[in-house]
Amino acid sequence: MNRLILIVIILMTVLVGFSTFARTPQELGKWEIGELLLENFSFEDGLAAWELEDGACCDRGGLYTMEIDNDNPQHGDKCLKIVGHIATGTGWHAKIKQKDVSMRADKKYTIIFWARSEKARPAQFNVQIQQDPWDFLQGGDFTIAGPEWEEYSLTFTASQTVNRLMWVSLAIAQSDIDFWIDNFRFFEGEPEDELAREDTFPVDAKEKLTTQWASVKTDRF
């Protein structure tokens, strides 16, 4: 009986894990325009699928930690807080990222998310091959403006096809100012419709999602 119970527990664990990480399309090119390509985009599943590449891990000198914050999320019940302890002044020395992401050459893609910070602080978009030679694919500088939630976005045309071999991230080691992010999305296509804070937000990444630039201006990037 104990062995049967153990088998059932293992099967349930596998199924729960599968259901959590089956919310986005995993087969290259099988997604539709607007379909989310990141897991746990709203952090309602805690830290699942997200990694913090702390500069301290690679003798770069930076030190950061991440935690789930239930206070004042942009949507839903949770958001992600990044706590800065030691900055190096070089953005890529630390990153908040999601790995094993895909894209197709010559298609437009959008990174879009909400963020706020204790006070204005710089950051960088970073799309990069996740193994040697670590090719930089796309990115750009921007500034998280301050304590009010604002939406930040970057749309670009993919220069190559990548199959589960890149990360989508923010490079953050320019500053040790704490900041929060929520509803961090990556999809093929461009932002279209307004997503206000009081609007209903999809809980399943298979739902198509169209968003907009909100108050973010193109000259911020």
Beta strands, then each sheet from edge to edge (+ up, - down):
strand 1: 51-53
strand 2: 63-69
strand 3: 79-86
strand 4: 95-103
strand 5: 108-117
strand 6: 121-129
strand 7: 136-144
strand 8: 150-157
strand 9: 162-171
strand 10: 179-188
sheet 1: 1+ 4- 9+ 6- 7+
sheet 2: 2+ 3- 10+ 5- 8+
end
